[in-house]
């Protein structure tokens, strides 16, 4: 299941292209590994949603808190790319004035792209350095990166003492 956040609050729903906007993000669940069975929050903030905004802040913890049930997620905030020239990729006609939403990296150089309500798996630049050289690889550099997608790691926690909440990865300590 994919979770989408709207600026008006947290809405748990299946990801739909029709409602997508730049104030939303995509959460990708990551398989848990054994080391996540013994983790604690190290004196940091806990949040009601995976965002460091004031409206999501629950409280600051002044103690290390052992965690019960945890799930790890990648929070992907979308980026933006535009074609450098008119082109056709996988039967899709693209023009320089088209805006494509850059989402998550999928493997083997491909990224998930949202364009006109459909998802594609295309090779595109994910950093400004990728297409900065004069002899750019046109498999990637047919598009210009306007805004890179950002990725943060968050842990979703269900616990008896504090209830359910989100913790940024840097506040997590793996215990021996």
C-alpha beads as a LAMMPS data file, in Angstrom:
LAMMPS data file: protein, C-alpha beads

176 atoms
175 bonds

1 atom types
1 bond types

-500.0 500.0 xlo xhi
-500.0 500.0 ylo yhi
-500.0 500.0 zlo zhi

Masses

1 110.0

Atoms # bond

1 1 1 0.000 0.000 0.000
2 1 1 1.187 3.495 -0.766
3 1 1 0.430 6.410 1.539
4 1 1 -0.089 9.950 0.262
5 1 1 -0.045 13.144 2.377
6 1 1 -2.182 16.155 1.516
7 1 1 -1.421 19.622 2.883
8 1 1 -4.752 19.632 4.749
9 1 1 -3.771 16.664 6.890
10 1 1 -2.797 13.047 6.632
11 1 1 -4.892 10.957 4.293
12 1 1 -4.122 7.272 4.026
13 1 1 -5.202 6.180 0.590
14 1 1 -3.954 4.429 -2.494
15 1 1 -1.757 6.692 -4.583
16 1 1 -3.830 8.243 -7.360
17 1 1 -2.435 10.324 -10.194
18 1 1 -5.523 12.503 -10.478
19 1 1 -4.994 14.020 -7.018
20 1 1 -1.226 14.411 -7.215
21 1 1 0.315 17.820 -6.498
22 1 1 3.692 19.060 -5.310
23 1 1 2.557 19.381 -1.688
24 1 1 2.218 15.594 -1.590
25 1 1 4.728 12.859 -1.091
26 1 1 4.999 9.167 -1.704
27 1 1 5.907 6.684 1.013
28 1 1 7.604 3.458 -0.049
29 1 1 7.666 0.671 2.493
30 1 1 11.045 -0.989 2.957
31 1 1 11.448 -4.543 4.196
32 1 1 12.420 -4.773 7.821
33 1 1 15.714 -6.321 8.728
34 1 1 16.592 -8.084 11.968
35 1 1 18.375 -5.031 13.397
36 1 1 15.041 -3.192 13.551
37 1 1 13.807 -5.565 16.233
38 1 1 15.887 -3.710 18.858
39 1 1 15.688 0.032 18.286
40 1 1 15.030 3.106 20.412
41 1 1 14.244 6.769 19.831
42 1 1 17.262 8.803 21.000
43 1 1 15.972 11.975 22.613
44 1 1 14.376 13.454 19.511
45 1 1 11.065 14.626 18.167
46 1 1 8.138 12.373 17.344
47 1 1 5.545 13.376 14.742
48 1 1 1.936 12.531 13.848
49 1 1 2.881 12.408 10.131
50 1 1 6.220 12.027 8.322
51 1 1 6.881 15.758 8.146
52 1 1 8.975 18.042 10.350
53 1 1 6.295 20.725 10.336
54 1 1 4.867 22.227 13.511
55 1 1 1.394 20.838 12.820
56 1 1 2.843 17.294 12.799
57 1 1 5.088 17.672 15.869
58 1 1 3.764 15.647 18.810
59 1 1 6.531 16.237 21.331
60 1 1 10.243 16.231 22.067
61 1 1 11.459 13.184 23.959
62 1 1 13.990 13.763 26.738
63 1 1 14.709 10.069 27.177
64 1 1 15.591 7.099 25.039
65 1 1 12.392 5.171 24.347
66 1 1 12.450 1.514 23.242
67 1 1 10.189 0.871 20.245
68 1 1 7.690 -1.945 19.875
69 1 1 6.306 -2.429 16.334
70 1 1 8.206 -0.483 13.678
71 1 1 8.094 -0.140 9.889
72 1 1 10.657 1.685 7.768
73 1 1 9.567 3.979 4.925
74 1 1 11.245 6.150 2.326
75 1 1 9.491 9.497 1.930
76 1 1 9.852 10.659 -1.666
77 1 1 9.022 14.295 -2.366
78 1 1 8.556 14.727 -6.112
79 1 1 10.940 16.485 -8.436
80 1 1 10.331 18.105 -11.800
81 1 1 11.913 17.535 -15.200
82 1 1 11.281 18.982 -18.677
83 1 1 12.312 17.610 -22.076
84 1 1 15.218 19.544 -23.632
85 1 1 13.784 19.037 -27.141
86 1 1 10.786 17.384 -28.818
87 1 1 11.181 13.650 -28.612
88 1 1 9.283 10.387 -28.422
89 1 1 9.994 7.784 -25.751
90 1 1 8.159 4.452 -25.592
91 1 1 5.512 5.845 -27.954
92 1 1 4.923 8.982 -25.846
93 1 1 5.375 12.327 -27.605
94 1 1 7.130 14.907 -25.400
95 1 1 7.713 18.609 -26.064
96 1 1 9.975 21.122 -24.254
97 1 1 6.997 22.813 -22.582
98 1 1 5.814 19.521 -20.960
99 1 1 6.383 19.104 -17.225
100 1 1 7.055 15.618 -15.914
101 1 1 6.943 14.688 -12.240
102 1 1 10.038 12.824 -11.051
103 1 1 9.316 10.274 -8.332
104 1 1 11.395 7.409 -6.972
105 1 1 14.417 5.595 -8.344
106 1 1 13.516 2.098 -9.538
107 1 1 16.876 0.414 -10.364
108 1 1 19.072 0.042 -13.445
109 1 1 19.057 3.803 -14.055
110 1 1 15.298 4.079 -14.364
111 1 1 13.012 6.353 -12.374
112 1 1 9.260 6.469 -11.960
113 1 1 7.852 9.412 -13.930
114 1 1 4.291 10.742 -13.790
115 1 1 3.095 12.409 -17.002
116 1 1 -0.508 13.191 -17.927
117 1 1 -1.864 10.831 -15.266
118 1 1 0.231 7.808 -16.294
119 1 1 3.381 6.303 -14.797
120 1 1 6.462 5.537 -16.859
121 1 1 9.863 3.961 -16.144
122 1 1 12.386 6.148 -17.935
123 1 1 16.056 6.997 -17.616
124 1 1 16.310 10.640 -16.540
125 1 1 18.855 12.753 -14.634
126 1 1 18.278 12.658 -10.870
127 1 1 21.016 15.187 -10.049
128 1 1 22.167 18.420 -11.678
129 1 1 25.652 16.946 -12.217
130 1 1 24.357 14.024 -14.331
131 1 1 24.002 16.096 -17.540
132 1 1 26.514 18.886 -16.886
133 1 1 29.230 17.561 -19.236
134 1 1 29.375 18.531 -22.924
135 1 1 29.288 14.857 -24.021
136 1 1 26.085 13.972 -22.159
137 1 1 24.506 10.536 -22.432
138 1 1 21.245 11.140 -24.357
139 1 1 19.662 8.081 -22.737
140 1 1 19.385 10.282 -19.607
141 1 1 19.961 13.828 -20.819
142 1 1 16.967 14.151 -23.131
143 1 1 15.399 15.775 -20.055
144 1 1 16.500 18.719 -17.942
145 1 1 16.250 18.427 -14.184
146 1 1 14.346 21.433 -12.825
147 1 1 13.942 20.239 -9.221
148 1 1 15.366 16.954 -7.894
149 1 1 13.210 14.525 -5.962
150 1 1 14.178 14.328 -2.301
151 1 1 14.238 11.171 -0.235
152 1 1 14.136 10.870 3.570
153 1 1 13.987 7.774 5.765
154 1 1 11.223 7.645 8.403
155 1 1 10.151 4.977 10.834
156 1 1 6.480 4.408 11.674
157 1 1 6.109 3.245 15.282
158 1 1 3.236 1.692 17.183
159 1 1 3.901 1.682 20.905
160 1 1 1.892 1.240 24.086
161 1 1 3.234 4.328 25.877
162 1 1 3.082 7.048 23.156
163 1 1 0.679 5.411 20.659
164 1 1 1.386 5.542 16.916
165 1 1 3.817 8.135 15.554
166 1 1 6.573 8.865 13.011
167 1 1 10.282 9.289 13.757
168 1 1 12.973 10.658 11.398
169 1 1 15.730 8.105 10.864
170 1 1 18.459 10.200 12.523
171 1 1 16.605 9.921 15.874
172 1 1 16.741 6.113 15.762
173 1 1 19.392 4.151 17.618
174 1 1 19.925 0.472 16.859
175 1 1 20.540 -1.369 20.121
176 1 1 22.917 -4.307 20.519

Bonds

1 1 1 2
2 1 2 3
3 1 3 4
4 1 4 5
5 1 5 6
6 1 6 7
7 1 7 8
8 1 8 9
9 1 9 10
10 1 10 11
11 1 11 12
12 1 12 13
13 1 13 14
14 1 14 15
15 1 15 16
16 1 16 17
17 1 17 18
18 1 18 19
19 1 19 20
20 1 20 21
21 1 21 22
22 1 22 23
23 1 23 24
24 1 24 25
25 1 25 26
26 1 26 27
27 1 27 28
28 1 28 29
29 1 29 30
30 1 30 31
31 1 31 32
32 1 32 33
33 1 33 34
34 1 34 35
35 1 35 36
36 1 36 37
37 1 37 38
38 1 38 39
39 1 39 40
40 1 40 41
41 1 41 42
42 1 42 43
43 1 43 44
44 1 44 45
45 1 45 46
46 1 46 47
47 1 47 48
48 1 48 49
49 1 49 50
50 1 50 51
51 1 51 52
52 1 52 53
53 1 53 54
54 1 54 55
55 1 55 56
56 1 56 57
57 1 57 58
58 1 58 59
59 1 59 60
60 1 60 61
61 1 61 62
62 1 62 63
63 1 63 64
64 1 64 65
65 1 65 66
66 1 66 67
67 1 67 68
68 1 68 69
69 1 69 70
70 1 70 71
71 1 71 72
72 1 72 73
73 1 73 74
74 1 74 75
75 1 75 76
76 1 76 77
77 1 77 78
78 1 78 79
79 1 79 80
80 1 80 81
81 1 81 82
82 1 82 83
83 1 83 84
84 1 84 85
85 1 85 86
86 1 86 87
87 1 87 88
88 1 88 89
89 1 89 90
90 1 90 91
91 1 91 92
92 1 92 93
93 1 93 94
94 1 94 95
95 1 95 96
96 1 96 97
97 1 97 98
98 1 98 99
99 1 99 100
100 1 100 101
101 1 101 102
102 1 102 103
103 1 103 104
104 1 104 105
105 1 105 106
106 1 106 107
107 1 107 108
108 1 108 109
109 1 109 110
110 1 110 111
111 1 111 112
112 1 112 113
113 1 113 114
114 1 114 115
115 1 115 116
116 1 116 117
117 1 117 118
118 1 118 119
119 1 119 120
120 1 120 121
121 1 121 122
122 1 122 123
123 1 123 124
124 1 124 125
125 1 125 126
126 1 126 127
127 1 127 128
128 1 128 129
129 1 129 130
130 1 130 131
131 1 131 132
132 1 132 133
133 1 133 134
134 1 134 135
135 1 135 136
136 1 136 137
137 1 137 138
138 1 138 139
139 1 139 140
140 1 140 141
141 1 141 142
142 1 142 143
143 1 143 144
144 1 144 145
145 1 145 146
146 1 146 147
147 1 147 148
148 1 148 149
149 1 149 150
150 1 150 151
151 1 151 152
152 1 152 153
153 1 153 154
154 1 154 155
155 1 155 156
156 1 156 157
157 1 157 158
158 1 158 159
159 1 159 160
160 1 160 161
161 1 161 162
162 1 162 163
163 1 163 164
164 1 164 165
165 1 165 166
166 1 166 167
167 1 167 168
168 1 168 169
169 1 169 170
170 1 170 171
171 1 171 172
172 1 172 173
173 1 173 174
174 1 174 175
175 1 175 176
